[in-house]
Amino acid sequence: MQEFVVDTVFGRLAGLRNGRSHAPKLLALHGWLDNAASYVPLAPWLDGYDLVAPDLPGHGASAHLPAAAEYTLVSGARAALAVADALGWERFHLLGHSLGGATASMLAAAVPQRVDKLLLIEALGSLSEPEERVGTRLREAFAGMAAVGAKQLRVFDDIAIAIKVRMMANDLSEPVARLLVERGIAPVRGDAGAAGFVWRSDPRLTLTSAQRMSEGQMRSLIRAIDSPTCMIWADPAQSYMPDALRRERAGLLRDGVLHTRAGTHHLHMEQPAVVGELFRGFLAG
């Protein structure tokens, strides 16, 4: 995978690309607080495609959104489409993990004429919540926005410490955490002149979202997805997306297949052969 950058209305967006520019197009969107390195382990199983994995705005080496802008699924989907436009892609396959899968779900529903096949890892739509939570969520979001300027970035003396933090936070093995961390940190020099490292993701990504769809709205969005869809879910299921719910949502698709495999949330990184063989067969079928 090689570095690439494109200039868009969202600023300069960076990422990784496998260099198969004449092959069928595949746009891969990473999860929350991850980056393009999320797809490095899976890349060998997708070498028959022009695999492009951008760092979404605010992540990895990509630009942060302006202070007046907000990170939402809609803005993420528009940014992903801006990458495809900058590359001159009219139609493409779309792959997403976790938040990237939620973003891909929204993009596939919004521009069905652009998306051939949809591949999802630990995602179909996004998190939802009861409509009664609207007021509370808005208050939490506005309070977080007001306080974000006072946040201090954590400085790591050694990259190994940052890797251990990611391992514990996301139940990751050391090699997988290292891939994400090495792309996700930047060197910094403290007040005393000592060198260290900080996360280069936008701190605003950790704020409460101001809006979240109800389950009814989310199901309507899923019904709007026309693309043949292949989903791979980890077993056991995450607490926020129980197995019954993910199967109910999958049943709303016009053309969808659901697989479960023993593993963790980042199973595409920890078990790339399992995920890669399923996706390769689906894309070729």
N, C-alpha and C positions, 0 to 999 in steps of 0.2 A: 504494500500500500504506500502511495506517494502523496506528498502534500499538494493541495491545490487551494486557490483562493478565487472568489468571484466578488465583484462589486454589485451590490443590490441596493434597493431603497431602504433596506434594514442595516446598511453599512457593509463593511467587508466581512464576508463569511468564509471561513476556512474549513478544511476537512481533509479526508483521505480518499484516494481514488486508486483503483487497481490497474489503470492504464489500458484497459480493453476498450478503447474508444469506439471501435467499429462493431462491438457486440451489442445485443439487446440491452436496454437501459434498466438499471435497478437502483432506486434511491432508498437509502437506509437511514432511518432516524433513530437516534439513541434515546436513552431514558433520562429521567430527571437527575441533574447534577453529574451525569456521565458525559461522554464526549465521543468523537468519531472512533476512538480506539476500541470502543465497545464491539466493533465488527472485525477487528483484526483476527481473532481466532476463527471466525466463521468464513473468512474470505476464501480460503482454499476450496471450499465446497461451492463457491459462487464464481469460479474463475471463468465460466462461460458467459459472463455478463459484465457489462460496463458498470461495475459497482462503485457508487459514489456515496460516501458517508460524511455529510456535513456536520460540523459543530453548530448546533442550533444557536440562535442569538443568546448571548450571555453565558455560553458554555465554551470550554476549551479555548481555542485560539480565535474565536469569532468575536465581533464587536458586541459590546453591550448596547441595549436599547437606550435611547435618550431618557433623561430623568422623567419627562412628562408621559412617557409611554409605559404600558404595562405588559407583563408576560402572561399571555393567555393562550389557550388552545388555538383560537382563531389566528392570533399573530404568529404562532409557531407554524401553523399550516400555510399561511401566506408566505412566510419566510422559506419554507421548504419548496413551495411552488416557485418562488423567486430564484432559487438555486437551479431548478429544472429549466426555467426560462433563460437564465444566464448561460446555461450550457447548450441551449438551442434544442431541448428535448420537447417534442410534441406529445408523445406517449411514453409511458414507462411503467415498470413494475414498482411497487411500493412496499417497503419493509419497515416495521417499527417494533421497538421493544418498550414496554411499560409506558411512560409518558410519550415516547416516540410512537408507540402503537396507538395511543389515544389521539395523537396529532394526525397520524396516518389515517385513522378511521374518519376523522373530520374532513381531511383533504379528499379522501375517496368519495365521501358523500357530497362534497361541494363541487367537485369537477370530475364526475364519472367518465366524461369523454376523454380524460387525460390518463386515467389509471387502468392498466391492463389487469394485472393480478395483484391481490393484496395479501401480504404475509405478516402475521402478527405473532409476537412472543409476549406472553403474559399481559395481554391487552385485548379488548374489544370495546370501543367507546372509552369513556373515562369514568372517574368516580362521580357518583350522584348523591344527592341528599334531599330530604323533604323540603317542600316549599316553605314550611314554617321557619326554616333556618335562615331565610334571606336577610332579615334585619340584623340578626346576631352576627352573621358572616360579614356583612358590610361594616359593622362597628369594629370587628376584630381586624379587618383588612385596613381600614383607615387608621386605626391606632398603630398598626405595624408600619405603615407608610410614614407616619409622622416620626417614628422612632428610629427608622433605618439609618439616618445620618449619624447617629451616635454609636452605631455598632463598630466594634474594633475587630479587624481581621486577625485571625489567629496566625501567629508566625511559628513555623516549625523549624527547629534547629537543624534537623536532618530529614531527608526524604523518607528514610525508613520509618520515622514516627508517623508521617502522613499515611504511609502505606498501611501501618498497623491500625490507624483510625478507620480507614476505609474497610479493612478486613472485618473489623468488629461491627461497624455500622451496617454492613450489607451482607454479612456471612459469605465473604469472598475468600478464595485461596490467595496466597501471596502473589503468584504470577499474574493472576487476573487483576487484583488490586493495583499491582505495579503498572500495568498497561494504562489503566484509567488515571492513576495519580501522576505518572510522568507527563501525560498530556494536560493534566488538569491543574498543575501548579506553576508558579512563576517565581524566579529568584527575587529577593528583596534584601535591602540592607537597612538594619534598624538604626535607632537614634545613636546607639553607642558604636555604630560602625560594623557590628557583627552581621554576617550574612545569614540568611534563612530563606524560607519558602512560604508562600501564601497561596491559597486557592485563587485561581484567576477567574472563576465563575462569578457572576454578578450576585452580590449578597441579597439583592431583591428577590432572587429565585426562591429564597427560603420563606418569603412572606406568605401569609394566608391569601388565597385567591379571593378577589372581591365577589365573584359570582361562580356558581356551580349549577349545572342543570339538574332538574328533577329526574327521577328514573323514567317517567313517562316521556320527557323530552329526549332523554338518551336513547330510548328504544325507538323513537321516531327517527332519530339520526341513523341508527343502525339499519333500519328498514330502507333507508335511502341509499345504502351501499349496493351498487350494481356489480362490482368486480367480483369474480370468483375469489374466495377467501380461504386461506389456510391458517389456522390458529394452533399454536403449541403452548400448552399451559404446564406449569410445574405441579407436581404432586409431592407433598400436600399443598393445597391451595392457600393463598394469602388470606389473612383474616378479613381484609377489606373487600375481597372478591371471592366469596365462597363458591364451591363447585356448582351448587344448584343455580346460583345467579349467572355464572358464566355460561352454563349450558342453556339457560333460558334465553340469554341474549344471543347466543350462537344460533338458536332456533329461529330467530327473526331474519336471518340472512337469506337472500334469494338463492345463493349458491355458496355454501360454506361447509368446511370440514374441520372438526375439532380433534386434536390429539392431546393426550396427557402423558407426561413422562416424569419419572421420579427425578427430583432435582430441586434446585433453589431458584430464586427469582432471576438470577443471571445465568440460567442454564445454557443460553446460547454461547456464553463465554467459557463456562465450566465443562460443558459437554457439547462442543461444536460439531462433532461427528454425528451425534444423534439428531440435532436440529438441522444440520446441513444436508443430510441424506433425505429427510422428509421434505425440506424445501426444494431441493434439487429435483426430486421426483415430481412434486407439485408443479413446478415451473415448466418441466418438460412434458407434462401430461396434457 
